[in-house]
């Protein structure tokens, strides 16, 4: 239960950070959208750039917090599914959690910008 609470808190921080970056956006187009019109490029809005950078910083800091998550041994009846959620215990366990956190950040950035 402790690990689930930590993951939930991490997700809350990531969502908040993505909203910070998203709220700073001054346009309606998705970040990274390619436009064929040569006149479409405009001078960057200073406040927007700073806000997006702040949001990205918060995402990185929140994702770094995932290193605190530790994989517990999946022993006992109440904890037998934990290993399936967090990967294997041992040398690679923390790497698996970091990989999942990175994938989550990417997913939030890709899906969150559309909804």
CNS distance restraints for C-alpha pairs under 8 A (distance, minus, plus):
assign (resid   1 and name CA) (resid   5 and name CA) 6.22 0.50 0.50
assign (resid   2 and name CA) (resid   6 and name CA) 6.27 0.50 0.50
assign (resid   3 and name CA) (resid   7 and name CA) 6.17 0.50 0.50
assign (resid   3 and name CA) (resid  69 and name CA) 6.81 0.50 0.50
assign (resid   3 and name CA) (resid  70 and name CA) 7.65 0.50 0.50
assign (resid   4 and name CA) (resid   8 and name CA) 6.07 0.50 0.50
assign (resid   5 and name CA) (resid   9 and name CA) 6.16 0.50 0.50
assign (resid   6 and name CA) (resid  10 and name CA) 6.10 0.50 0.50
assign (resid   6 and name CA) (resid  69 and name CA) 7.14 0.50 0.50
assign (resid   7 and name CA) (resid  11 and name CA) 6.12 0.50 0.50
assign (resid   7 and name CA) (resid  66 and name CA) 7.86 0.50 0.50
assign (resid   7 and name CA) (resid  69 and name CA) 7.91 0.50 0.50
assign (resid   8 and name CA) (resid  12 and name CA) 6.24 0.50 0.50
assign (resid   9 and name CA) (resid  13 and name CA) 6.29 0.50 0.50
assign (resid  10 and name CA) (resid  14 and name CA) 6.20 0.50 0.50
assign (resid  10 and name CA) (resid  62 and name CA) 6.41 0.50 0.50
assign (resid  10 and name CA) (resid  63 and name CA) 7.38 0.50 0.50
assign (resid  10 and name CA) (resid  65 and name CA) 7.29 0.50 0.50
assign (resid  10 and name CA) (resid  66 and name CA) 6.97 0.50 0.50
assign (resid  11 and name CA) (resid  15 and name CA) 6.09 0.50 0.50
assign (resid  12 and name CA) (resid  16 and name CA) 6.14 0.50 0.50
assign (resid  13 and name CA) (resid  17 and name CA) 6.10 0.50 0.50
assign (resid  13 and name CA) (resid  58 and name CA) 7.99 0.50 0.50
assign (resid  13 and name CA) (resid  59 and name CA) 7.61 0.50 0.50
assign (resid  13 and name CA) (resid  62 and name CA) 5.93 0.50 0.50
assign (resid  14 and name CA) (resid  18 and name CA) 6.14 0.50 0.50
assign (resid  14 and name CA) (resid  58 and name CA) 7.58 0.50 0.50
assign (resid  14 and name CA) (resid  59 and name CA) 5.54 0.50 0.50
assign (resid  14 and name CA) (resid  62 and name CA) 5.98 0.50 0.50
assign (resid  14 and name CA) (resid  63 and name CA) 7.29 0.50 0.50
assign (resid  14 and name CA) (resid 105 and name CA) 7.02 0.50 0.50
assign (resid  15 and name CA) (resid  19 and name CA) 6.17 0.50 0.50
assign (resid  15 and name CA) (resid 108 and name CA) 7.27 0.50 0.50
assign (resid  16 and name CA) (resid  20 and name CA) 6.25 0.50 0.50
assign (resid  17 and name CA) (resid  21 and name CA) 6.45 0.50 0.50
assign (resid  17 and name CA) (resid  55 and name CA) 4.99 0.50 0.50
assign (resid  17 and name CA) (resid  56 and name CA) 7.02 0.50 0.50
assign (resid  17 and name CA) (resid  58 and name CA) 5.18 0.50 0.50
assign (resid  17 and name CA) (resid  59 and name CA) 5.27 0.50 0.50
assign (resid  17 and name CA) (resid  62 and name CA) 7.98 0.50 0.50
assign (resid  18 and name CA) (resid  22 and name CA) 5.97 0.50 0.50
assign (resid  18 and name CA) (resid  55 and name CA) 5.97 0.50 0.50
assign (resid  18 and name CA) (resid  56 and name CA) 7.36 0.50 0.50
assign (resid  18 and name CA) (resid  59 and name CA) 6.76 0.50 0.50
assign (resid  18 and name CA) (resid 108 and name CA) 7.38 0.50 0.50
assign (resid  18 and name CA) (resid 109 and name CA) 6.88 0.50 0.50
assign (resid  18 and name CA) (resid 112 and name CA) 7.75 0.50 0.50
assign (resid  19 and name CA) (resid  23 and name CA) 5.77 0.50 0.50
assign (resid  19 and name CA) (resid  55 and name CA) 7.43 0.50 0.50
assign (resid  20 and name CA) (resid  24 and name CA) 6.47 0.50 0.50
assign (resid  20 and name CA) (resid  51 and name CA) 6.94 0.50 0.50
assign (resid  20 and name CA) (resid  52 and name CA) 7.14 0.50 0.50
assign (resid  20 and name CA) (resid  54 and name CA) 7.36 0.50 0.50
assign (resid  20 and name CA) (resid  55 and name CA) 4.90 0.50 0.50
assign (resid  21 and name CA) (resid  25 and name CA) 6.86 0.50 0.50
assign (resid  21 and name CA) (resid  51 and name CA) 5.83 0.50 0.50
assign (resid  21 and name CA) (resid  52 and name CA) 4.16 0.50 0.50
assign (resid  21 and name CA) (resid  53 and name CA) 7.05 0.50 0.50
assign (resid  21 and name CA) (resid  54 and name CA) 6.74 0.50 0.50
assign (resid  21 and name CA) (resid  55 and name CA) 4.05 0.50 0.50
assign (resid  21 and name CA) (resid  56 and name CA) 6.48 0.50 0.50
assign (resid  22 and name CA) (resid  52 and name CA) 6.95 0.50 0.50
assign (resid  22 and name CA) (resid  55 and name CA) 7.74 0.50 0.50
assign (resid  22 and name CA) (resid 113 and name CA) 7.28 0.50 0.50
assign (resid  23 and name CA) (resid  51 and name CA) 7.71 0.50 0.50
assign (resid  24 and name CA) (resid  47 and name CA) 7.29 0.50 0.50
assign (resid  24 and name CA) (resid  48 and name CA) 4.80 0.50 0.50
assign (resid  24 and name CA) (resid  49 and name CA) 7.42 0.50 0.50
assign (resid  24 and name CA) (resid  50 and name CA) 7.86 0.50 0.50
assign (resid  24 and name CA) (resid  51 and name CA) 4.77 0.50 0.50
assign (resid  24 and name CA) (resid  52 and name CA) 5.62 0.50 0.50
assign (resid  25 and name CA) (resid  48 and name CA) 5.40 0.50 0.50
assign (resid  25 and name CA) (resid  49 and name CA) 7.78 0.50 0.50
assign (resid  25 and name CA) (resid  51 and name CA) 7.60 0.50 0.50
assign (resid  25 and name CA) (resid  52 and name CA) 6.82 0.50 0.50
assign (resid  26 and name CA) (resid  45 and name CA) 7.36 0.50 0.50
assign (resid  26 and name CA) (resid  48 and name CA) 5.94 0.50 0.50
assign (resid  29 and name CA) (resid  33 and name CA) 6.68 0.50 0.50
assign (resid  30 and name CA) (resid 113 and name CA) 6.55 0.50 0.50
assign (resid  30 and name CA) (resid 114 and name CA) 7.54 0.50 0.50
assign (resid  31 and name CA) (resid 113 and name CA) 7.91 0.50 0.50
assign (resid  35 and name CA) (resid  40 and name CA) 6.97 0.50 0.50
assign (resid  36 and name CA) (resid  40 and name CA) 7.96 0.50 0.50
assign (resid  44 and name CA) (resid  48 and name CA) 7.62 0.50 0.50
assign (resid  44 and name CA) (resid  49 and name CA) 7.00 0.50 0.50
assign (resid  45 and name CA) (resid  49 and name CA) 6.23 0.50 0.50
assign (resid  46 and name CA) (resid  50 and name CA) 6.20 0.50 0.50
assign (resid  47 and name CA) (resid  51 and name CA) 6.02 0.50 0.50
assign (resid  48 and name CA) (resid  52 and name CA) 6.10 0.50 0.50
assign (resid  49 and name CA) (resid  53 and name CA) 6.11 0.50 0.50
assign (resid  50 and name CA) (resid  54 and name CA) 6.10 0.50 0.50
assign (resid  51 and name CA) (resid  55 and name CA) 6.22 0.50 0.50
assign (resid  52 and name CA) (resid  56 and name CA) 6.19 0.50 0.50
assign (resid  53 and name CA) (resid  57 and name CA) 6.11 0.50 0.50
assign (resid  54 and name CA) (resid  58 and name CA) 6.24 0.50 0.50
assign (resid  55 and name CA) (resid  59 and name CA) 6.23 0.50 0.50
assign (resid  56 and name CA) (resid  60 and name CA) 6.23 0.50 0.50
assign (resid  57 and name CA) (resid  61 and name CA) 6.13 0.50 0.50
assign (resid  58 and name CA) (resid  62 and name CA) 5.97 0.50 0.50
assign (resid  59 and name CA) (resid  63 and name CA) 6.02 0.50 0.50
assign (resid  59 and name CA) (resid 105 and name CA) 7.40 0.50 0.50
assign (resid  60 and name CA) (resid  64 and name CA) 6.07 0.50 0.50
assign (resid  61 and name CA) (resid  65 and name CA) 6.47 0.50 0.50
assign (resid  62 and name CA) (resid  66 and name CA) 7.12 0.50 0.50
assign (resid  63 and name CA) (resid  67 and name CA) 7.85 0.50 0.50
assign (resid  63 and name CA) (resid  98 and name CA) 7.78 0.50 0.50
assign (resid  63 and name CA) (resid 101 and name CA) 6.10 0.50 0.50
assign (resid  63 and name CA) (resid 102 and name CA) 7.06 0.50 0.50
assign (resid  63 and name CA) (resid 105 and name CA) 7.63 0.50 0.50
assign (resid  65 and name CA) (resid  69 and name CA) 7.83 0.50 0.50
assign (resid  66 and name CA) (resid  97 and name CA) 7.03 0.50 0.50
assign (resid  66 and name CA) (resid  98 and name CA) 6.36 0.50 0.50
assign (resid  66 and name CA) (resid 101 and name CA) 6.73 0.50 0.50
assign (resid  67 and name CA) (resid  94 and name CA) 6.81 0.50 0.50
assign (resid  67 and name CA) (resid  97 and name CA) 7.49 0.50 0.50
assign (resid  67 and name CA) (resid  98 and name CA) 6.57 0.50 0.50
assign (resid  69 and name CA) (resid  94 and name CA) 7.44 0.50 0.50
assign (resid  69 and name CA) (resid  97 and name CA) 7.35 0.50 0.50
assign (resid  70 and name CA) (resid  93 and name CA) 7.71 0.50 0.50
assign (resid  70 and name CA) (resid  94 and name CA) 6.63 0.50 0.50
assign (resid  71 and name CA) (resid  83 and name CA) 7.48 0.50 0.50
assign (resid  71 and name CA) (resid  86 and name CA) 6.49 0.50 0.50
assign (resid  71 and name CA) (resid  87 and name CA) 7.78 0.50 0.50
assign (resid  71 and name CA) (resid  88 and name CA) 7.61 0.50 0.50
assign (resid  71 and name CA) (resid  89 and name CA) 5.80 0.50 0.50
assign (resid  71 and name CA) (resid  93 and name CA) 6.22 0.50 0.50
assign (resid  71 and name CA) (resid  94 and name CA) 7.14 0.50 0.50
assign (resid  72 and name CA) (resid  82 and name CA) 7.61 0.50 0.50
assign (resid  72 and name CA) (resid  83 and name CA) 7.56 0.50 0.50
assign (resid  72 and name CA) (resid  89 and name CA) 6.78 0.50 0.50
assign (resid  73 and name CA) (resid  82 and name CA) 7.98 0.50 0.50
assign (resid  73 and name CA) (resid  83 and name CA) 6.99 0.50 0.50
assign (resid  73 and name CA) (resid  89 and name CA) 6.19 0.50 0.50
assign (resid  74 and name CA) (resid  79 and name CA) 5.37 0.50 0.50
assign (resid  74 and name CA) (resid  80 and name CA) 4.76 0.50 0.50
assign (resid  74 and name CA) (resid  81 and name CA) 6.79 0.50 0.50
assign (resid  74 and name CA) (resid  82 and name CA) 5.73 0.50 0.50
assign (resid  74 and name CA) (resid  83 and name CA) 5.22 0.50 0.50
assign (resid  75 and name CA) (resid  79 and name CA) 5.81 0.50 0.50
assign (resid  75 and name CA) (resid  80 and name CA) 5.59 0.50 0.50
assign (resid  76 and name CA) (resid  80 and name CA) 6.04 0.50 0.50
assign (resid  81 and name CA) (resid  85 and name CA) 6.68 0.50 0.50
assign (resid  82 and name CA) (resid  86 and name CA) 6.22 0.50 0.50
assign (resid  83 and name CA) (resid  87 and name CA) 5.29 0.50 0.50
assign (resid  83 and name CA) (resid  88 and name CA) 5.80 0.50 0.50
assign (resid  83 and name CA) (resid  89 and name CA) 7.20 0.50 0.50
assign (resid  84 and name CA) (resid  88 and name CA) 7.51 0.50 0.50
assign (resid  86 and name CA) (resid  93 and name CA) 7.47 0.50 0.50
assign (resid  86 and name CA) (resid  96 and name CA) 7.10 0.50 0.50
assign (resid  86 and name CA) (resid  97 and name CA) 6.35 0.50 0.50
assign (resid  87 and name CA) (resid  93 and name CA) 6.16 0.50 0.50
assign (resid  87 and name CA) (resid  96 and name CA) 6.24 0.50 0.50
assign (resid  87 and name CA) (resid  97 and name CA) 7.59 0.50 0.50
assign (resid  88 and name CA) (resid  92 and name CA) 7.18 0.50 0.50
assign (resid  88 and name CA) (resid  93 and name CA) 5.46 0.50 0.50
assign (resid  89 and name CA) (resid  93 and name CA) 5.03 0.50 0.50
assign (resid  92 and name CA) (resid  96 and name CA) 6.29 0.50 0.50
assign (resid  93 and name CA) (resid  97 and name CA) 6.58 0.50 0.50
assign (resid  94 and name CA) (resid  98 and name CA) 6.25 0.50 0.50
assign (resid  95 and name CA) (resid  99 and name CA) 6.10 0.50 0.50
assign (resid  96 and name CA) (resid 100 and name CA) 6.21 0.50 0.50
assign (resid  97 and name CA) (resid 101 and name CA) 6.18 0.50 0.50
assign (resid  98 and name CA) (resid 102 and name CA) 6.21 0.50 0.50
assign (resid  99 and name CA) (resid 103 and name CA) 6.21 0.50 0.50
assign (resid 100 and name CA) (resid 104 and name CA) 6.08 0.50 0.50
assign (resid 101 and name CA) (resid 105 and name CA) 6.26 0.50 0.50
assign (resid 102 and name CA) (resid 106 and name CA) 6.33 0.50 0.50
assign (resid 103 and name CA) (resid 107 and name CA) 6.10 0.50 0.50
assign (resid 104 and name CA) (resid 108 and name CA) 6.07 0.50 0.50
assign (resid 105 and name CA) (resid 109 and name CA) 6.14 0.50 0.50
assign (resid 106 and name CA) (resid 110 and name CA) 6.09 0.50 0.50
assign (resid 107 and name CA) (resid 111 and name CA) 5.83 0.50 0.50
assign (resid 107 and name CA) (resid 112 and name CA) 7.65 0.50 0.50
assign (resid 108 and name CA) (resid 112 and name CA) 5.04 0.50 0.50
assign (resid 108 and name CA) (resid 113 and name CA) 7.78 0.50 0.50
assign (resid 109 and name CA) (resid 113 and name CA) 6.02 0.50 0.50
assign (resid 110 and name CA) (resid 114 and name CA) 7.22 0.50 0.50
assign (resid 111 and name CA) (resid 115 and name CA) 6.77 0.50 0.50
